[in-house]
Amino acid sequence: MTAVYGRDGKKLRGFAYRNHIMVEHSQPDGLVSRYEYDRYDTDGKVLKSSNNLGEEWTFDYRKDHTVVTDALGRTEVYGFDENRELVYRIDADGQRSDSERDDYGRITIERDPLGRETRYLYDTEGNVIAITAPDGSSTQIDYHETLNLPVAVNDAAGRITAYTYDGRGNLISITDPAGYTTRYGYNAQWLPETITDALGKTRRLQYDTLDQLVCFTDCTGETTRFGYTEYGDLETVTDALGHTTLHHYDAAGNPVRTDYPDGSHETFEYDRLNRLTAYIDGLGAKTAYELAVDGLPLKRTNALGHTFAYAYDKARRLTVLTNENGETYRLDYDQTDNLIQEIGWDGKITAYGYDAAGQLVQQTEYGQSTDKGRLKDRPETWHIHHFKRNILGQLIEKQSRKVSGRNGQSKDEGISRTRFEYDPITGNLTKARNQHSSVELAYDELDRLIGETTVHNGQSATVGYRYDPLGNRIRTILPDGRHIDYLYYGSGHLHQISLDGEVITDIERDKLHREIQRTQGSISSLYDYDPMGRLKSQRTVRNGTQTPSGKQNPLAGGAVNRRYAYDKAGNLIQSADQRSGVLNYVYDKIGRIQEARNSQTGRSETFAFDPAHNILSNKTAEGKGKGNNISSGNRLKEYNGIEYTYDALGNLIYRQLPNGENQYYQYDLENQLVCAEIKKAAGNTEIWTYAYDPFGRRLSKERQDKLAWTSTDPKRTHFVWDGTRLLQEYTYKGSYTYIYTDQDSYEPLAQVFDNAKDGKQYLAYFHNDQIGIPKEMTDIHGNLLWYGEYTAWGRLKKDERVYKNAHQPFRLQNQYFDEETGLHYNLMRYYEPEAGRFVNQDPIGLLGGDNLYQFAPNTLMWIDLWGLSAHGGGSYGNVRKASSGGEVNHMPAYKAVKDGGMSGGISRYKSPATWMSKADHQKTASWGRRATAIEWRSQQAKLIDKGKFGKAMEMDIRDIKRKFGKKYNKGIREMIDYAIDEQHITRAEGRRLKRKYTKC
């Protein structure tokens, strides 16, 4: 073979030979790899491999080992036994990993550089029948006697997952350890035709004569239809309401345009190697990508012409980022490619240390350096974090110290410890504790969380959870024993919520299972959507129930009436409200809010930004100010009369307001706000303290100054959490319990107030706008209790309490308003709504976005639920541009890729992956060093070794779908598309995976 051509006739790859031995592999205008041999015949060995990027590897073959040297001069040694099987590896740092094999060459023991051993046992057919982890826990696998397929997996806890097959080897059922069974039916072509879940609900699939999925009918009878081009590319998708999305392709099969049901479209451009080079949104705004010959990004140019650049070393490791302001972010690595130092946009230095197995054991935050990132001039204080792990690598203690001093003279200024305990059999986290609290966790046989007990300040609160066979939560048990119950239809569409048997809401949905009606006491909220699924209008109407005499106000039944309009890029451009009037919004070409104008009052808010997305003071934007209001590293100095000061670690420590009020902030070793001192313009001072649990959730806030001690209102609030959502808050007035619109939602639906004064329970309802911000509250009779108006960045500018004791603490989704500071608590950080930014840098660093203080381009189409990473609620383009927090989950697991023999062709950075939250990632089957995870990766490696990369990927996709439903559908689809583009899987395989796993 001398060349590979695409279906458009263009050459994609070329090969050159010497004496029939390949000496060059090239891509037109792309990567060129060359090979030198000791002899050019079938017995020849590669002595040197190099490419046109300057990468180079040399190979020195010895009797029982081979030495590989790369372009940086690093050497790795691979050792072999007498059968030429790999038995050890010594990495560039001198750390050794070993394998022992049986007479058949099968690995029986794997030993890492720390001496931890994982053992494997096989049957006579070569199947792994037992895996023993380093801690001694073991997983057993039984196989079908003739099909050689697993029929039972018995984990270390004795929990069995069973599999059955038909005579052809098709999987026909899976029964989990709780006894819940999912069944599969097939057609004559052996394609899955029915999927029946543990509740007996059946989904149906239909195919055309080319075995392409043409109809998918969910368990409620609603059908999605698919059409294809003559080449088998997906051309049309028509949902159950008849809305059709149309995909266009170029001659090479690249998707070049997508037409959406609302008439908008997006287009894509590619280079001759079919790599994406430009994205154009529905308004014609273009984002362009410049790529290196190996496909790594070199430059991203947005629609305003601003560029973000990437630079790499000889090993193709990312070393320098240059933002739109020309500032740099630097990354340094050790000999084994572990990140050992980051130097931020502002010069802040963070260093990392690892053990022999590559596990993080130390992190040092040196703060902002005055010597351009070199450590010889350290700041006066820094934080050191030490991490201790058990034999499985699980974190068991984090010890943090604050150190002060210069020139080698240092002393500890404070220390804190967070400890974690795990179930020795299942590996589940069971207890966590820090200086403020302890949290105990309990699980069922499917590893689902069923109980969480938090002890703080001598008070204990336990929250319980119950689930149906599909994993839908059906009950939340409150600390006082009351319970919130959830009813579903189909595979998990919420239909009703009740509290102790009293219905809180009944929900009606359309054919796409979107909420179209919700009862809220005596009124109902009605919702209408545009063809893109965006909220078009919402209003309330009376249910027909009579309001008691004397309780009705003029707005009863019609408390809410709003309409929304969007542009072709998915941006909200108008919101019409019966009280606040018509608001019109203007954006720049990259979606940043420029103006919010009220056409009724004529008043407007205007905004401007520098190229790196820092908001500019009005005077700076107009050229009237003295210099820039942004210091280096995206730190805001001043905004419209508010002054800001930061510490060396980038935390906001001082804020001076235009009214003369001064606020001072203190942080703990986790950079969490723990104290706020507010000096009022009138001369009085308030001091507030905040405490957090081991997961970073705020447990309490309390006023500490002398006035608070003598007040009848002690100003103390305790918080109880449902995962990462606020469930309850307790004050001297009583308790507030919050119920949300859905189990995966952070939009508040109802508030239950238990009044400590009269002992009665009061129910109120929230009415939220298109992005989930509460705009009104009503009582059970439909009477208006509260309504508010917000600035474009989410500050409540009008707080209208029709009922004087109405309590509405929420702002943007999952933000809690602190009246004392004016800040919004956003789980992992605090948000400052005046400038629309966070008060300190993102705890997850660049994973949360390029600007570590930025919330989002706007608050009208974006949300940040945890204070870590914003996610777009608009078009595909908006979401695509977002940076994501959480963790990256490789699919298949990267260890399986390496063990399957593909690591030479797929780097860790190019392996297919998707974003997941850290908590969810740790629940996946391939994560960690549990015996089941090791076996999982082993099975994936076997599939990859057999050339079945798509099947290995499918294992992880199926696992994620089973555990999290539709939560990660979008990421899975993008990952599959990437795998197709990188030719890890075929287009047909990719279509099959998307049809099977990312619909309904």
Secondary structure, DSSP 4 states (H G I P E B T S, - for coil): --EEE-TTS-EEEEEEEETTEEEEEE-TTS-EEEEEESSSSTT--EEEEEETTS-EEEEEE-SSEEEEE-TTS-EEEEEE-TT--EEEEE-TTS-EEEEEE-TTS-EEEEE-TT--EEEEEE-TTS-EEEEE-TTS-EEEEEE-TTT--EEEEE-TTS-EEEEEE-TT--EEEEE-TTS-EEEEEE-TTS-EEEEE-TTS-EEEEEE-TTS-EEEEE-TTS-EEEEEE-TTS-EEEEE-TT--EEEEEE-TTS-EEEEE-TTS-EEEEEE-TT--EEEEE-TT--EEEEEE-TTS-EEEEE-TTS-EEEEEE-TT--EEEEE-TTS-EEEEEE-TTS-EEEEE-TT-EEEEEEE-TTS-EEEEEEEEE-SSTT-GGG--SEEEEEEEEE-TT--EEEEEEEEEE-STT--EEEEEEEEEEEE-TTT--EEEEE-SSEEEEEEE-TTS-EEEEEEEETTEEEEEEEEE-TTS-EEEEE-TTS-EEEEEEETTTEEEEEEETTEEEEEEEE-TT--EEEEEETTEEEEEEE-TTS-EEEEEEEE-SPPPPTT---TTTT-S-EEEEEE-TTS-EEEEEETTTEEEEEEE-TTS-EEEEEETTT--EEE--B-TTSPBPPHHHHTT-SSS-SEEGGGEE-EETTEEEEE-TTS-EEEEE-TTS-EEEEEE-TTS-EEEEEEE-TTS-EEEEEEEE-TTS-EEEEEE-SHHHHH-SS--EEEEEEETTEEEEEEETTEEEEEEESSTT---EEEEEEEETTT--EEEEEEEE-TTS-EEEEEETTS-EEEEEEE-TTS-EEEEEESSTT----B-STT-EE-TTT--EE-SSSEEETTTTEESS--TTGGGG-SSTTB--S-SSSEE-SSSS--EESS-HHHHHH----SEEEESS-HHHHHHTT-TTTS-TTTS-EEEE-HHHHTTSTTSSS-HHHHHHHHHHHHHHHTT-HHHHHHHHHHHHHHHHTTTTHHHHHHHHHHHHHTTSS-HHHHHHHHHHHS--
